[in-house]
Amino acid sequence: MLIERCAVCEPVTVELEPGTRRPQPAGFWRGTRFHHIVRILERRSELGTSYLRVLADRGCYDLRRVTAADPETWRSEGRWELVAELTAIPLRHRSP
């Protein structure tokens, strides 16, 4: 179970895995510290925005990618933001 520990709105730089047809996020830079993404736990999309809930080597996080079009050139450009720090709470499975 994941619980939101801290809501933030902080720009981050996401690095993608090279050489794949649809590149997956490999990690992100938060300031001068690199956070390696171990697993993508959830994906969600809305118009112009996509969300990732990730398990990284330094914790769990919610990332958001916002795509906006320049009104003069109509070129779209995406930016990544860290929107929440999460706390992972392990749950015990009970046998029937």
N, C-alpha and C positions, 0 to 999 in steps of 0.2 A: 504494500500500500504506500502511496506517495502523498505527502502533505506539503502544501506550500509553506515554506519557512520564511521567505522574503520576496516581496514583489519588487522588481527593478525594471528599469527601461534603459538599458545600456548597450551602445553599439559594440558589436564584436566582429571579428574577421573570421570567416569560416573557410577552412581548407577542404577541398574536395578530393576524393580518391582519383588518381590519374588513370587514364587508359580504359575507362569503362564507358559504355554507351550512354547510360544515365548515371552520371557521377553521384555518388553518395557522400554526405559529409563525413570526413575522417576525424575532424577535430576543430576546435576554435580557439582563437587567441582572446584572452580577457586581460587587457593591459599587456604586460610582458610575460604572462604565464600561459602556456599551451595546455589545453584540456583535450586529451585524446578520447574520442567517442568510442565506447566499447560496444554499445547496442542502442539502436533506435527503438524506443518502447512504444511510441504512438505517433501517428501522422494525422493531421487534420488540415483541410483546406477550406478557404472562403474566397470570395471574389477578390483577387489581387493580393491575398495573404495566405501563407502556409505556416503551419505550426509543427514543431517537432518536440517531442518529449524524449530526452536522451539520458542514458546512463554513461557517465564519463569516468575517467580514472580519478577525478577529484570530487565526485558527487553527481547528483541528478539535477537536470536543468530543463527549463522550457525555453526554446528558441523560436523566434518568429522571423520569417522572411517576407518583407513588404516589397511589392513591385509597383512602381509608380511611373507614369509616362510624363515626359517633359512636354509641357503644353505648346512649345514652339517647334520642336523637332519631331515630336511623337515617338521618340525613342524611349523604350522602357528600360528601367534600371532597377535592380534589386538591391536591397540592403538587409543585413541580418542584425537582429537585436536579441539580447538576452532579456527575457521578460520575467523569469522567476527562478529562484533557487528552491529546490525541493529536498525534503528529508524522506529517505526510504525507511519504512518500518517493516521488518520481516514478520510474516504471519505464519503460524504453525498450522499445518493441515491436520485435521482430525480424521481418524479412520472410522468408518461406520461399524 
